[in-house]
Amino acid sequence: MINTDNAERATKRPRKMAREPNIEVTVPASPNRPSKANLVLDLLMRSEGATLDQLVAATGWLPHTTRAALTELKKKGHVVTSDKVDGAARVYRVVTA
């Protein structure tokens, strides 16, 4: 004989349904604050250009990340040049047409 009192307690709770998706309107980044990629581009477009140390200090990125950003600028069609003067750091520039 089966005890029905225990059978009622042994049943599982009904499963909870997944939550409704939380649909919110996302506000884009403030137009007053440029992205770091735009900051790099602005530094490179200066007449004196920018060294890797200056780019790292301005963005807070590691040097290899900063070099990857230079590569991305090249992929986007910008002409990035680098000049090395004896005894000085390498200077990167974006050539404008």
N, C-alpha and C positions, 0 to 999 in steps of 0.2 A: 504494500500500500504506500502511496506517495503522499507525503505531507504537503498540502496545498498552501499552508501558511508560509513555508520556506520558499516555495516556488514563486510566490508573488514578490518576495524581497530579492530573490536572485535575478529577477529580470533587469535588464540594462536600462539605463535612462535613455530617453529618446535623444538622438543626435541633434546637436545644435546646427542650425543652418549657418552657412558662411555669411559674414557681414556684408551689408550692402557696400558697394564701392564708394569711397569717400571722394566725391567729385568736387574739386575746388578749382577755381580759376587761379592759375599761377601768374604772378606778375614777373615780367622779365627783369633782368638786372637793371639797376639804375643807370640811366644814360649818362649821369654825371661821373660815374666811376668806370673808366675804361678797363677792358680785360688786360691781362698780363701780356697776351700775344700782341695786342695793339700797343701796349707800352714798349715792348721790344721793337716793334716796327717803327714807332716814333723815335726811339733812341738811335736806331740805325739810319734813319732818314736825315739826321742832323749832318751838317757839313763835316764835322770832325768825326762822325761815326761813333762807335762804342766798342770798348774792349770787353772781353768775356767777363772780367771781374766787375765791370760796371753793370753789365746785364744781370749777373748773378745777384749783385747787391740790390738792384732795382726790383727784381722779381721775387727773390727769396728762393729761387730754384737752385738745384745742384748744377755743377758745370755740364754734366752729360745731358741733363734735361734741357738746358739752355742751348746746347749745340743741336739737340733734336728739334727745338723750336726754329732754329735757323734753317734746318733741312726742310721743315714744313713750309717755311716762307718760300723757299726755292720751289717746292712742289706746287705752291699756289701761283707761281709765275713771277715772283719778284727776283730781281737779279741781285744776289748778295755777293759782295766782293770782300776779300780779306787782304790786308797789307801788313807786312811785317818789316819794321825798320830795325836795323841792327841795335840790339840792346834794349829795345822797347817791346811792349806787349803787342800782340796782334790786334789790329783794328778792323772791325767789320763795318761795312756800309751797305746800304741799299741804293742801287743806282736807279735814278728816276729818268724816265724817257723825256 
